[in-house]
Amino acid sequence: MSTAAGSSTARAGLLLALAGSIAFSGKAIIVKLAYRHGVDAVTLIMYRMLFALPLFLGLSWWATYRSAKPVIPLTRRDWLGILGLGCSGYYAASMLDFWGLQYISASLERLILYLNPTLVLVLGWLLYRRPIRARQYGAMALSYGGMLLVFGHELSFEGRATLIGGGLVFASAISYALYLVYSGELVKRLGSLRLVGLATSVACLLCILQFLLLKPLSAAIVAPEVIWLSLLNALACTAAPVLMVMMAIERIGSGLTAQVGMVGPLSTIAMGVWLLGEPLDGWVLAGTALVLAGVLWVTRARP
């Protein structure tokens, strides 16, 4: 590959990683805007997943039949793994996150979710006895210190709501970390795009089924703004960023993609101030800086 072509590929990868990170971070803003129209979490996530389902079914079809690799038939064990990962990585994580956003700011939600690399480290130690190095302990302390700084600041204003919302979003982060820890074997067998398409399709179906079991059909009658926001969430903040991040990884690798993705919390804070009127003060900025520094350190400190 020529130098010019390599430079063009790198620029495209960086732009895709940047756009994907910002698009992902917009999810919390859209959810908070939708809550202003009186919708509940079960109905809201149903609409998001309903609109996203055709996209993820299309992704799984494309990754299966349009890939250059030979088609690998799915075994019963594969389907059980996909079902489990769809439940933990997307259904449970998304549902807990949506519930949590009813109680806390979008900025705090994004900081809690950004602790994910540290949770993967801890789960790796608990489940597989993978050692955690001294530098990684320091990085985790930095990240959690920053999150607790913002959490404590918000707790002083919102009290019990912050405890409930923070706990739900942290549980969401743990659920998604479990998906990352357990997905390794299936990713190698099926490929990342095919696994993501199938697992998210399972999650979409579960969210729709949950609505049908818990709510009367009349609950689907919501404000038009909720429909449009859900469609935007499904397209711009769910399906599109998955593809953009995958394409970025192909061009610049997972490490650099992850580092560019650190713009996510900053973009969430900026959009929260602009669109939601959330406060921006020294506590939020200091906590964000600590979380980002810790995450950067923990990703670089991996053996």
C-alpha positions as CSV (number, residue, x, y, z in Angstrom):
1,M,0.0,0.0,0.0
2,S,1.4,3.4,-0.9
3,T,2.0,6.1,1.7
4,A,-0.8,8.3,0.3
5,A,-3.3,5.4,0.4
6,G,-2.2,4.4,3.9
7,S,-2.6,8.0,5.0
8,S,-6.1,8.2,3.4
9,T,-7.1,4.9,5.1
10,A,-5.9,6.2,8.5
11,R,-7.8,9.5,8.1
12,A,-10.9,7.6,7.2
13,G,-10.5,5.3,10.2
14,L,-10.0,8.2,12.6
15,L,-13.1,10.0,11.2
16,L,-15.2,6.8,11.5
17,A,-14.0,6.2,15.1
18,L,-14.8,9.8,16.0
19,A,-18.2,9.8,14.4
20,G,-19.1,6.4,15.9
21,S,-18.1,7.6,19.4
22,I,-20.2,10.8,19.2
23,A,-23.1,8.9,17.7
24,F,-23.0,6.4,20.6
25,S,-22.9,9.1,23.1
26,G,-26.0,10.8,21.7
27,K,-28.1,7.9,22.8
28,A,-28.4,9.2,26.4
29,I,-29.4,12.7,25.1
30,I,-32.2,11.3,22.9
31,V,-33.5,9.1,25.8
32,K,-33.6,12.1,28.2
33,L,-35.4,14.1,25.5
34,A,-38.0,11.4,25.0
35,Y,-38.7,11.1,28.7
36,R,-39.9,14.7,28.6
37,H,-43.0,13.4,26.7
38,G,-44.2,11.1,29.5
39,V,-43.1,7.8,28.1
40,D,-41.8,5.0,30.3
41,A,-38.6,3.0,29.9
42,V,-40.3,-0.3,28.7
43,T,-42.2,1.5,25.9
44,L,-39.2,3.7,24.9
45,I,-36.8,0.8,24.6
46,M,-39.4,-1.2,22.7
47,Y,-39.6,1.5,20.0
48,R,-35.9,1.8,19.8
49,M,-35.4,-2.0,19.3
50,L,-38.4,-2.2,17.0
51,F,-36.9,0.3,14.6
52,A,-33.4,-1.2,15.0
53,L,-34.4,-4.9,14.4
54,P,-34.6,-4.8,10.6
55,L,-31.1,-3.1,10.6
56,F,-29.5,-5.8,12.7
57,L,-31.2,-8.6,10.9
58,G,-29.8,-7.1,7.7
59,L,-26.4,-6.9,9.3
60,S,-26.4,-10.5,10.3
61,W,-27.5,-11.6,6.8
62,W,-24.8,-9.5,5.2
63,A,-22.1,-10.8,7.6
64,T,-23.2,-14.4,6.9
65,Y,-23.8,-14.5,3.2
66,R,-21.9,-11.6,1.7
67,S,-18.7,-12.2,3.6
68,A,-15.7,-13.6,1.7
69,K,-15.3,-16.2,4.5
70,P,-17.2,-19.6,4.1
71,V,-20.6,-19.8,5.9
72,I,-20.3,-21.5,9.3
73,P,-23.6,-23.3,10.2
74,L,-24.9,-22.4,13.6
75,T,-24.9,-25.3,16.1
76,R,-27.2,-25.6,19.1
77,R,-24.3,-24.4,21.3
78,D,-23.8,-21.4,19.0
79,W,-27.5,-20.4,19.4
80,L,-27.3,-20.8,23.2
81,G,-24.3,-18.6,23.3
82,I,-26.0,-16.0,21.0
83,L,-29.1,-16.0,23.2
84,G,-27.0,-15.6,26.4
85,L,-24.9,-12.8,24.9
86,G,-28.0,-11.1,23.5
87,C,-29.6,-11.2,27.0
88,S,-26.7,-9.9,28.9
89,G,-24.9,-7.7,26.5
90,Y,-27.7,-5.9,24.8
91,Y,-31.1,-6.6,26.4
92,A,-30.2,-6.4,30.1
93,A,-27.6,-3.7,29.5
94,S,-29.9,-1.5,27.5
95,M,-32.9,-2.0,29.8
96,L,-30.9,-1.1,32.9
97,D,-29.4,1.9,31.2
98,F,-32.7,3.3,30.1
99,W,-34.1,2.9,33.6
100,G,-31.1,4.5,35.1
101,L,-31.4,7.5,32.8
102,Q,-34.8,8.3,34.4
103,Y,-32.9,9.3,37.5
104,I,-29.5,10.7,36.7
105,S,-27.9,13.1,34.2
106,A,-26.7,12.0,30.8
107,S,-23.2,13.1,31.8
108,L,-23.0,10.8,34.9
109,E,-24.5,7.9,32.9
110,R,-21.8,8.2,30.3
111,L,-19.0,8.3,32.9
112,I,-20.3,5.2,34.6
113,L,-20.6,3.3,31.4
114,Y,-17.1,4.4,30.5
115,L,-15.8,2.4,33.4
116,N,-16.3,-0.7,31.2
117,P,-12.6,-1.5,30.6
118,T,-12.0,-1.6,34.3
119,L,-15.0,-4.0,34.8
120,V,-13.6,-6.3,32.1
121,L,-10.3,-6.4,34.0
122,V,-12.0,-7.3,37.3
123,L,-14.3,-9.9,35.7
124,G,-11.2,-11.4,34.0
125,W,-9.6,-11.8,37.4
126,L,-12.8,-13.2,39.1
127,L,-13.7,-15.6,36.3
128,Y,-10.3,-16.6,34.8
129,R,-7.8,-15.5,37.5
130,R,-6.1,-13.2,35.0
131,P,-3.7,-11.1,37.0
132,I,-4.2,-7.3,37.5
133,R,-1.0,-5.3,37.5
134,A,-0.1,-2.5,39.9
135,R,-0.5,0.1,37.1
136,Q,-3.9,-1.2,36.3
137,Y,-5.0,-0.9,40.0
138,G,-3.8,2.7,39.9
139,A,-5.7,3.3,36.6
140,M,-8.9,1.9,38.1
141,A,-8.5,4.0,41.2
142,L,-8.2,7.1,39.0
143,S,-11.3,6.2,37.0
144,Y,-13.5,5.3,39.9
145,G,-12.3,8.4,41.8
146,G,-13.4,10.6,38.9
147,M,-16.8,8.8,38.7
148,L,-17.4,9.1,42.4
149,L,-16.5,12.8,42.3
150,V,-19.3,13.5,39.8
151,F,-21.6,10.9,41.5
152,G,-21.1,12.6,44.9
153,H,-21.7,16.0,43.5
154,E,-25.0,14.9,41.8
155,L,-26.0,13.0,45.0
156,S,-25.9,16.1,47.0
157,F,-28.6,17.6,44.8
158,E,-30.7,14.6,43.8
159,G,-30.2,12.2,46.8
160,R,-32.0,8.9,46.5
161,A,-32.6,9.3,42.7
162,T,-28.9,9.4,42.1
163,L,-28.4,6.2,44.1
164,I,-31.1,4.4,42.2
165,G,-30.0,5.7,38.8
166,G,-26.3,5.2,39.4
167,G,-26.9,1.7,40.6
168,L,-28.9,0.8,37.5
169,V,-26.4,2.2,35.1
170,F,-23.5,0.5,36.9
171,A,-25.4,-2.8,36.7
172,S,-25.8,-2.1,32.9
173,A,-22.0,-1.6,32.6
174,I,-21.4,-4.9,34.4
175,S,-23.9,-6.7,32.1
176,Y,-22.1,-5.4,29.0
177,A,-18.7,-6.3,30.5
178,L,-20.0,-9.8,30.9
179,Y,-20.8,-9.8,27.2
180,L,-17.3,-8.7,26.3
181,V,-15.7,-11.3,28.6
182,Y,-17.7,-14.2,27.3
183,S,-18.0,-13.3,23.6
184,G,-14.4,-14.1,22.7
185,E,-14.9,-17.7,21.6
186,L,-18.0,-16.9,19.5
187,V,-16.3,-13.8,17.9
188,K,-13.5,-16.0,16.7
189,R,-15.9,-18.6,15.3
190,L,-18.6,-16.4,13.8
191,G,-16.9,-13.0,13.3
192,S,-17.7,-9.8,15.1
193,L,-20.3,-8.4,12.7
194,R,-22.3,-11.6,12.5
195,L,-22.3,-12.0,16.2
196,V,-23.3,-8.4,16.8
197,G,-26.1,-8.7,14.3
198,L,-27.5,-11.9,15.8
199,A,-27.1,-11.0,19.5
200,T,-28.7,-7.5,19.0
201,S,-31.5,-9.1,17.0
202,V,-32.2,-11.4,20.0
203,A,-32.1,-8.3,22.3
204,C,-34.5,-6.5,20.0
205,L,-37.0,-9.4,20.1
206,L,-36.7,-9.6,23.9
207,C,-37.5,-5.9,24.4
208,I,-40.5,-6.2,22.1
209,L,-41.7,-9.3,23.9
210,Q,-41.2,-7.6,27.3
211,F,-43.5,-4.7,26.2
212,L,-46.2,-7.1,25.0
213,L,-46.1,-9.0,28.3
214,L,-46.0,-6.0,30.6
215,K,-48.0,-3.3,28.8
216,P,-51.4,-3.1,27.1
217,L,-51.2,-2.4,23.4
218,S,-52.7,1.1,24.2
219,A,-49.4,2.0,25.8
220,A,-47.9,2.0,22.3
221,I,-49.8,5.2,21.6
222,V,-47.2,7.9,22.5
223,A,-46.4,11.4,21.4
224,P,-45.1,11.7,17.8
225,E,-41.9,13.2,19.2
226,V,-41.2,9.9,20.9
227,I,-41.5,8.0,17.6
228,W,-39.2,10.3,15.8
229,L,-36.7,10.3,18.7
230,S,-36.8,6.5,18.8
231,L,-36.2,6.2,15.1
232,L,-33.3,8.6,15.4
233,N,-31.9,6.6,18.3
234,A,-32.2,3.3,16.3
235,L,-30.5,4.7,13.2
236,A,-28.0,7.3,14.4
237,C,-27.1,6.0,17.9
238,T,-27.5,2.2,17.6
239,A,-27.0,0.8,14.1
240,A,-24.8,3.4,12.5
241,P,-22.2,3.6,15.3
242,V,-21.8,-0.2,15.4
243,L,-20.9,-0.2,11.7
244,M,-18.7,2.9,12.0
245,V,-16.7,1.5,14.9
246,M,-16.3,-1.8,13.1
247,M,-15.1,-0.1,10.0
248,A,-12.7,2.1,12.1
249,I,-11.2,-1.0,13.7
250,E,-10.5,-2.5,10.3
251,R,-8.6,0.6,9.2
252,I,-6.7,1.8,12.4
253,G,-7.0,-1.1,14.8
254,S,-8.9,-1.6,18.1
255,G,-6.4,0.3,20.3
256,L,-6.5,3.6,18.4
257,T,-10.2,3.3,17.9
258,A,-10.7,2.9,21.6
259,Q,-8.5,6.0,22.3
260,V,-10.4,8.1,19.8
261,G,-13.6,6.9,21.4
262,M,-12.6,8.7,24.6
263,V,-14.3,11.8,23.0
264,G,-17.6,10.1,23.9
265,P,-18.0,11.4,27.5
266,L,-17.0,14.9,26.4
267,S,-19.5,14.9,23.6
268,T,-22.2,13.7,26.0
269,I,-21.4,16.5,28.4
270,A,-21.4,19.1,25.6
271,M,-24.8,17.8,24.2
272,G,-26.2,17.6,27.7
273,V,-25.4,21.2,28.4
274,W,-26.6,22.3,24.9
275,L,-29.8,20.2,24.5
276,L,-30.8,19.3,28.1
277,G,-29.6,22.3,30.0
278,E,-27.5,20.1,32.3
279,P,-25.1,22.0,34.5
280,L,-21.4,22.3,33.6
281,D,-19.1,22.9,36.5
282,G,-15.7,22.1,37.8
283,W,-16.9,18.9,39.5
284,V,-18.1,17.4,36.2
285,L,-15.0,18.5,34.3
286,A,-12.6,17.2,37.0
287,G,-14.4,13.9,37.3
288,T,-14.5,13.5,33.5
289,A,-10.7,14.2,33.3
290,L,-10.0,11.6,35.9
291,V,-12.2,8.9,34.3
292,L,-10.7,9.5,30.9
293,A,-7.1,9.4,32.3
294,G,-7.8,6.2,34.1
295,V,-9.4,4.5,31.1
296,L,-6.5,5.6,28.9
297,W,-4.1,4.3,31.4
298,V,-5.9,1.0,32.0
299,T,-6.0,0.3,28.2
300,R,-2.3,1.0,27.8
301,A,-1.4,-1.0,30.9
302,R,-2.8,-4.2,29.6
303,P,-0.2,-7.0,29.3
